[in-house]
Amino acid sequence: MAYERTVEAVKNVLSNSYKDGAVKIAIKNIKGGVAKSVTTATFGRLLAYYGFKVLVIDSDPQGTLTSSYGANVNSDKYSDEKYNASEINENEYNIGDVIFGYCDIREAIVNLPDLELDLIKGDLTLIKHTDLIDTVKYYSKDKILNYFSEIGISLNQEDEEKLISQEYRNMIQEVLEPVEKDYDFILFDMSPYYSSLNENVLCISDFVIVPAIMDKSSQEGYNFLIEKLDEVKDINPNIDILGILPTLYRSSTNLHKLYLESLEEEVEEYIFEPIPMNTKVSEANSYEKTIFDISKGNKAARAYEKNTRLLVNNIMKFNNSEVRFPI
């Protein structure tokens, strides 16, 4: 591997900078249809290809990322009946199952040897788990405030909000702790809508990558996400935007060029190299593979390769390290 020495140098920086475990990256935009799952799947695949230990967690009920890795999505788990953990087969657990004690996190991790990475699947029951987290969120408010009242402690509104939010926003953090040190990177594919499950992910993530189409609605979704991240920083002050990734980009379209130029002028965050619109990406999805695995020489695949190296280099910059992948 041409990058072996660089990878080892990066690992040394990461082990010194992230004592608690892996670098956690959330791939998120409030706007759907921006190639978010494709991006998560491809970054995860390429990081593993370069030699990093990678866990990818599909926290989107659609399970698109899970499918793109060729892993089965069990839609039969989702029904209007009471959730029955005894009916869940091995390797069909999701992160919600782990949070609510249906399984240990190691039971939910599926090794994908052909892709050189580990996966926690996503499926429709994540909708139910999100509802449960919302219930915990509101139930915990009364429970916590009653407890403090009983022991004679009065909290102001700011302290109440902080205490309550920490109660339900730490759920993923708690279940991830046993395996964090097993990986260099943990990537989260997130649903477009904003939920308590998404809050959990953002509250433990070190970085966010924002895939964005160069149009008005996608940039509005980005602006809304920035507002939400400001709220998350009350709990996770260390979270940073690693960069904005222009996706489905058409260089021949004046509108895309104008929006990219506008983005470069208006935002402070780093902007990755655009991923060109390419039919091979859709073809890869239909084959349940990443673009890298069906067509390494493809323009979109090469762009993702370059951006994976830029992703690592940006993390090195955040950690004041001079280690760099050659671009």
N, C-alpha and C positions, 0 to 999 in steps of 0.2 A: 504493500500500500504506500503510495507516494507521500501521503500525509501522516504517516505513522508517528514521526517525531513531533510534529505539530500537535497531533491529538494528545500525545502523552504530556506535552508541555501545558496544553489547555487543561487537562485533567488535574495536573498539579495545582494550577491556579484555582480551579473550582473547589478542590478539596480544602484549600486554605481559606477560601473566601466564603464558602457555604458549609459551615461546620455541622449544621443540622441535617444535611443531606443534599439531594439533587437540586439543580436549578429548575424551578417550576415556571412554565410558560403557558399562559392562557391565550388561545386564538379566538378572538371575539370581535364581532361587530353586531350592533343592534339590528342592522339591515340584513335580511336573508338574501340568498342568491349571489353571494360574493365569492364563491369557491372557498369557503371557510374550512369545510371538512376535507376537501382536496388538499388544501394547504397544510393542514395539520398532519394528514396522512403522509404527505410527501416529505415534509420537514422531518417527521419522525423516522421515516424510512431512510432518508439520506444521512441523518445524524448517526443512525445505527450502522449504515454502510461505511461511514468514515471510521467507525470503531468505538463509538460511545455506547454506553449502556443506557437504553432508552425504555421508558414505560409511557405508553400512550393511553389516556383515559378518555373514553367516549362518554361525555356527560350530556349529550343531546339525545332526547327520546327518539328522534328519527333513526338513529343508528347508522347513518350514512357512512361515517368513518369506519365503523365495524365491518360493513359490507365491502368497503373499498379495500380492506385487507383480506377479503375472501373468507372472513369469519361469519358463521351463521348467526343471524339475529332471530331470537325466539319470540315471535309476536304472540304466541299462545299464552305467554305468562300474563298478558294484560287482559283482564276481564272485569266485569262489574261485580264479580263475587269477591269474597274476602281473600286477600292475598295469602296463598298457601305455600310456605317455604319448603315444605316436604316434597312438593311437586317440581321443584327446580332441579334440573339435572346438572351434573358436574360441568364446569366451564360455561355456564349460562348465567352467572351472577353479574350484576352491574354495581357501580359505586354506591347506589342507593341501598342495595341489599347488604353491603358492608356496613354502611352507616347505621342501619337499623338492626344489625346483629343477626341477620339471616346466615351470614358466613363470615369467616376470617378473611382478611384482605388477600392472603396468599392463595386462598381457594378461588378468588375471583380473577386472579391474574392468569392469563392464557399466554403461553409461550408460542411464538410464531417463528420457528427456526429458519424457514426460508427467507423471512424478512429480517431476521437477526434482532428482533425486539420483542417486548412483552406488551400485552393489551388487556385492558379491562373494558369489556363490551358495553355498548349502550343499547337500550331497547325501550319500548313504550311504557314499561312499568316505572321508568324514571319520572313520568308525569305524576304517578301516585306518590312516589317518594318525595317529590317536590311539594305536593300537597301536605304530606306528613311533616316536612320541615317547617312549612308555614304554620301548621298547628302547634308544633313545638315552640315556634317563635312567639306566638300569642299566649300559649299556655304558660310559658316560662315567665312571662311578664308578671302575672298574678302570683305565681309561686315564689319568684324572687322577692317581689315587693312585700308580700305577706311575711316572708321569712325575716327580712330586715326590720319590718315593723315589730314583729314579735320580740326581737332581741334589742329593740330600742334605738335603732339607727335610722335617721331620717336622711333621705337622698334628695338632692336637687334634680331638676329635670335633665340636665346634661349628664349627670352621673347615672341616672336611671337608664337613659337611652344607651349609653356606652355599655353598661352592665348587661342589659337585655340583648343588645346586638352581639356581644361576645358569646353569649350563651348559645345561640343557634348558628353563628357564623364560623364556629370552630369545629364543626362536626367532621368535615373532611380531613382537617389537620390531624385530629386525634386518630383517625383510622389509617392515615398514611404513614404515621411515624415509624411503625415497625419495619417498613420496607424502603424508606427514603434513601438510606445510605447504600442501598443496592444499585442505585442508578446515578448516572451523570445528569440526565435530563428527564423530567416528567412533563409531558405535553397534555394539555386539556383541549379537547374539541367541545365548544360550548354552543348551546342553542341561541338563536337570534334574540328571543325575548328575554327580558330581564326577570329573574326569579330568585328565590332564596337559595336554590342550589347553585346558581351562577354567582351569587354573592359569596357563598362558601369558597368557590374556586378562586375568585378574585382576592379574597381575604388571605389566601395562603400563597398566592403567586408572586414570584419575583418580578416577572415581566409580562407585558401584554403585547401581542402582535395583532394589528388591525388590518385584515384584508379589506380592500375597498375597490369597488368599481368606480371609474372616473365619471360619476354622474351626481346629480343634486341629492337624490335620496340617500345614496351611500354616504355622502359627506355629512348629511344631517344626522345619520345614524352614528357617525364618528363623533360629532359634537355632543350628542346625547351621552355617548359612552364616556367622554371626558368628564362630564358632569357627575356621572355615577362613580367614576374613579376618585373624584375629589371626596365623595362621601366615604368610599372604602378606605381612604387614607387615614381616617380616624382610627381604624382597626389595624390596618397594614400600611404604615407610613413609608415602607421601603419599596412599594410597588412602583415600577416605572414602565413607560411605553418604550418598548424596544424598537418599534418602527411601524410605519404604515406600508402595507404591501399592495401596490396597484395590481389588480387581477383582471383577467378577461380583457386585456388591454389591446386596443386596435390603434396602432400608430398611424394608420392611414385615415383615421377619423378625426376631423378637426375638433369635435367636441371633446374627445378623450384627451387630445393634446392640450386644449384650453384648460380643462379641469386639472390636469396634472401640473401645468404651469402655475395655476392658481393655488394648488395645494402646496407646491414648493415655496411659494411666496408667503403664504398665510400661516403655516404651522411651523413650530419649532422642532417637532419630532423628526427623527430620521426617516427618510423615504427609501425603501428598498427598490431594487431594479424591477420594472414592470414585468409581470408574467403575461406573455402574449396570448390572445385568444387563439385556441387551437382545437380542432376537432378530435385530435388524438387524446386529449384530456377526457372528453366525453366517452370516447372509445374505451379508454382505460377503466373508467367507472363501470361500463357495461360488462367488462371482463373481471370486475372486482379486483383490480390491480392498480398500482400507482403508475403515473406516466413514466416514471423512471424505470419501472420494471418491464414496460412494453416497448419503449422507444427512447433509449438513452440519448440518442443523437438529436432528438426532437428539440425545437426551439424552446418550448415550454419547459421540457425536462432540463435543458441546459440552464435556463433562467432560474429554476428552483435549485439546481446545484450551486450556482453562484450565490444565490441568496442564503442558502444554508451556511456557506462559509462566511458570508457577511453577518449572519445572525450570531455566529460564534465570535467573530471579531468585535461586534458591538458589545457583547457581554464582556469581552476582555477589556474594552475601553471603559466600561462602567466600573471595572475593578482595577483601573489604573495599571493594567498589564500591557507590556509591549509585545506579547505573543500574538501572532497573526497567522491566519491561513493565507497563502498566496491566492490572489484573485485573478 
